[in-house]
Amino acid sequence: MFNGMRRRSVLGAGMGLATLPLAGRLQAAGPDIKTGADMAKAEQEGEVLFYTHDGEAGAAAVVEGFNKDFPKIRANYVRAQNGALYTKILAERSAGRYSVDVIQFSEIGTAIDFEKRGGYERWLSPQLEAYSPQHQSATPGDYTWTGVTFGGIAYNTNRVTEAEAPKTWKDRLDPRWRNAMSTKQATSGMQFVEWYELRKLYGDEFWKEFAKQRPRGFDSRAQLFDRLAKGDDKVCALAEYAAYYLYHQKNAPIAFVAPPDGLPATPTLAGVVDKAPHPEAAKLFIDWLLSPRGQAVIQENPYLVYGSVRKDAPPMPGGVRLSDFKLLWPTDMPDYLASQPVFAKQWNAMLGL
């Protein structure tokens, strides 16, 4: 098992298939949940395994939410950073092992590549009617955006004054932040997006200068914000708004900065995996995840706080919406995907990995 990967179980008590018409299959599976899955078969299968990039608390919140609505199905999860998670599932499939039912990535290039490899079982969830085409895979039913996470800059208010704090991305190049910043590792989908988007804005020299600051790299946003809250780092160079909101609620001495050039953002993307051992439970899980019930967990749980792209989604905690922020994400997919090896090499070299 890869470093940082853990499997956890949350135990409960005790349009149809992509190739079949939906007529006669739709049913209500609970409050606000419309599903095309065969409920009897899903309950007979009795379990579902979810692979996710989320941290422990966030992953547990998702499967706990599912089990509250479907107590006859046992929900399990495996979590790891996006890159490590993808390496794991590709290795499993290469070895002929098919144990996962639903997978969620935090980087669209990964989801596209998995789709090209035939990794998804196409599932036309009845919930797709609440999602715009741009929030679905090119061929609907492979994967769907389950939320959006975005990041800015954060700093410890006990160690950095408001006047000193970086206000723009380029302000992080000030020598005062040398050996005093943290960031994510190359396995993070969000980190790849930031590298790509700021490279477009400022050129490759920007990241060469940033490397001179000798930032420390960590696996998860919890690690980044724990260190920031304790004052181990003065600045978090890529601070997810969701993590800031959680620590702000805990009265941690942390402030968030939204640079005017925009905030790197990445969708979370989930789909049913090809050859899922529990196919009906997997379809039910996706239908739930995309429903108002599942989206409430995704958007409101303090360990997640991903902005929902459902057409009928309410505001995020704190009353903000995705539209309140200037978000940066790749629009030239071929160029973005082609740049991934360059990013990984540069970022790992910078962090000494």
N, C-alpha and C positions, 0 to 999 in steps of 0.2 A: 504494500500500500504506500502511496506517495506521502512525503512529509506534508503535514497540514491536513491530510484527509482523514475524516472520521466517519463512521457510520453510526447513526442513531435510529432508534425505533420509538414511535409513539403509539401505544397500543390502545385500541378501543375495545368495547364490549363485543364479547362475541365477534346535422343532416345524416345520421347513420354512418355506416362505413363509406369511405370515399367512393367505393365502386357500386354502392347501392343507393336507391332513393331514400329520402328522409321520411316520406309519407308513412304514417303509422308508427314511427319509431320515437318521435319526440314525446317527452314526458317531463312532468315536474318532479324534481328530485329533492325538493326542499325549498325553503324561502328564497325567492329570487334566483333559483337555479333551474335552468332549462337544459336538459341533456338529451343527446341522441344515443348515448350508450345503453347497452342492455343491462338494466339494473340487476336483474336476477343473476346474470352471468358474472357481473362485477362483484356481487356479494359472494358468489360461489368461489371466485378466484381468491377473495379474502385479503389481498394485500396489494400494495403498489410501492415501487421503489423510485424515488425522486433524486436525480443527480442535480446539484445546484452549486453555483459560485458563491452563494450567500454564506455569511458567517454562521457559527453554531446557533446563536440565539434566533437569527432571522430564519434559518432553515427549519428550526424546531417550531417556530411560530406558524409557518405555512402548513406543515403536516398536522400540527395540533388543530388548526382551523379546519382543515379537511376532515379530521376525525370527529370533530364536534358535530359536523353535519352528516357524516357517514360512519357511525360507530361500529358497523359490521366489517369495515375494511381497515386492515392494519397498514399504517403509513410509515415508511422508513425513508431515510435520506442519507446521501453521501455528499459531503461538501469539500470544495477545494477552490483555489483561485482558478479563473477561467482557463488559462493555458494548461495548468496541471490537470484540470478536469477533462479537457479535451484529449490530452495525451493518454489519460487513463482509459477513456472509452474507446479510443482508436486501438490501443493495445489489446483491450478485451475483445473487440470485434475481430481483430486480426487473428486472435487465438481461438476464435469460434465460440466465445463466451458471450451470451446475451442475457444479462441479469437485470438491466435497467429498463424502466417503463416510460418515464418522462424525463427529459433533460432540459435544463435552463442555462443558457449562456449569458454573459454580460458584455458581449462584443459581437457586432453584427457580422463581421468577417468570418468569425468562427462558425456562426449559424449557417452562413452561405456555403462555406466549405463543406460542412457536414451534410448539407442538402445535396451538394454536387456528388458526394460519395454515396448517396442513397441511404443516408442515416435515419431519415424520418419515415414514419408510417403516416401517410396523408390522412388527416382527419378534419372533415368539414364541420367543425363545431357549430351548433346553432347560435352560440354566443358571438360568432364572427359578424353578425348583422350590426353589432354595436361598435365595430372597429373599422376605421377607414382603410382603404386599400394600401396606403403608404405604411400602415402599421401591421401589415401581414407579409408573408413571404411572397415572392414573385408569382409562384403557383400557390394560391391560397390553400391552407390546410397543413402545410409542412411546419411552419412555426408562426407565432404571433407575438407581438410586443406585449409583455405582461406589465411593463412599467418603464420609467425612465429615471436614471440617476445622473446627477451632475455635480461638478465640483468647482470650488474656487480656492481661495487661500485662507488659512486660519492661523491665529497666533495666540500665544499665552499672554493674557493681559497683565499678569504679575511680573513678567520678564520683558515685555515690550510695550511701550506706550503707543497710544493711538497715532501720535505724530510720527513715531519711528516706523510703524507698521507698513509693510509693502502694500501699495494700493493698486499696482499693475503687475502683470506677469514679469515684466522686465525689472521691476524693483527687487525681485528675488536675487538678482545678480549683484546686489550691493555686497561688498566684502564683509559687512557686519554679520551676514547670515552664514558665513563659511563655518562648516562643522556644527551648525545649529539648526539644520532643517532635516525633515524627514519626507519621504515620498514612498510610492508603492513600487513593487517589483515588476519586472517585465511580464510576469504571468497575469497581470491585471489588465482587463479590457479597457477600463477607464484610463489607465496610464498610457496605453497605446494611443487612444484617441487624443489625449492631451499632447503627447509628443508630435503626432501627425498634424494636428490643427495649429499648434504654435509654430511648428516648423514652416507651415504654409504662410503664416503671418509674418514671421521674423527671420526666416532663413535658417540654414543649418548651423550657422555660427552661433546662434542663440543657445543651442543645446551644448555646444562645445564650451561656451562660457559658463553655462549652468553646471557642467561637470566639475569645474574648478571649485565649486562651492562644497564639494564632497558631501552630498546628502546621504542620509542613511535610508536604506530600503527595507520595507516590511511587507508582510503578507496580507494583512487585513486592515480595514479602517479602524477596527477596535484597537489594534496595536498602536496605530498612528495617534489616535485620540487619547488613549491612556497615557502615552508618553507626553503628549502635548499638555494634557491636564496636570500632570505631575511636574511639568517644567523641565523634563529631560531634553526636550527640543523647544526652541523659541517659536519656530514656524513650521507648519505643515504645508509643504509646497503644493500638494494636491489634496484638498480637503472636501470630502463629499458633504453636500448640504445635509443629507440624511443623518450623518454621524454628528455634524454640528448641532442639529436640532435636538438629538438625544442628549448630548452632553450639556447643551444649554438648559434643557429641562432639569438637569441634575445640578445646576448652578456652578458648573465648572468654569474656571477663569479663562474662557476661550471666546474670541471674537471672530466673526466670519467676514471676509472681504469678497465682493463680486467685482472682479476687474472689468472695466468698461468695454474691453475688446470682446468679451463674451466668456462663457463658462463651458468647458469641455463636457459633453454629455454622451451617454451611451444607453441604448435600450437594453432591457432584459428580455430575452426571447426564449420561449418554451414551446416544445412540441412532443408528440408521442414518438417514441423511438421504434425504428424498424425491428421486427422480431421481438417485440415486447412480450415477456412471459405472462403478463397479466393485461391483455389488450383492452378488455372492456373497462377494467378499473383505471387503466391509463387514460382512456377517453373521458371517463367520468371526472378524473382528476383535472384534466385540461379544461373541461367544461366548467368545473367549479372554479378553477384558477382565473378564468376569463370572466366569470360572472360577477355581479355586484358584491356577492358575499366574499369571494376570493380576492377581489380587487380591494375590498375594505381592509383585509389583512395586509396586502401588499403596500397599500398607501398609508395606513394608519398605525401599524405596529411600529413602535419606536426603534426597533432594530432593523427596520426596512425603509419606510418612508420613501417609496418610489412613486413618482407621479404617474397616475393612471391615464392612459390615452383612450379609455372608453368614452364614447360620445356623451354619455350621461354622467360622467364622473363628477363627484363633488370636489371642492377645493382640498388641497393637502392640509395636514396639521399646520396650524398657524395662519390659516386662511389664504395661503398663497397657491397659485396655479403655475403650471409649467410656462404658460404664456407670459407670466410676470418677469421671466428671466430671458436674457439673450443667450441662447444655447448654440454651441458649436459642435457639429458632428460631420463626418465625411459625406460628401455628395458624389465624389468620383470613386466608385467602388473598386474598379480595376487598379487604379493608382494606389489606393489605400491598402488593398490586399497585397499588392506587389511590394509595398514598403515594409511589411511586417518583419522579414528577416533582418533588414537594416536596423530597425528599431530594437529588436531583441539583442542584436550584437552590441550596439552602442550602449544600451541601457545596462546590460549585464557587465560590460566593461567598466562603466562608470561606477557601478556598485561593487566592483571587485568580485563578481560571481563567475 
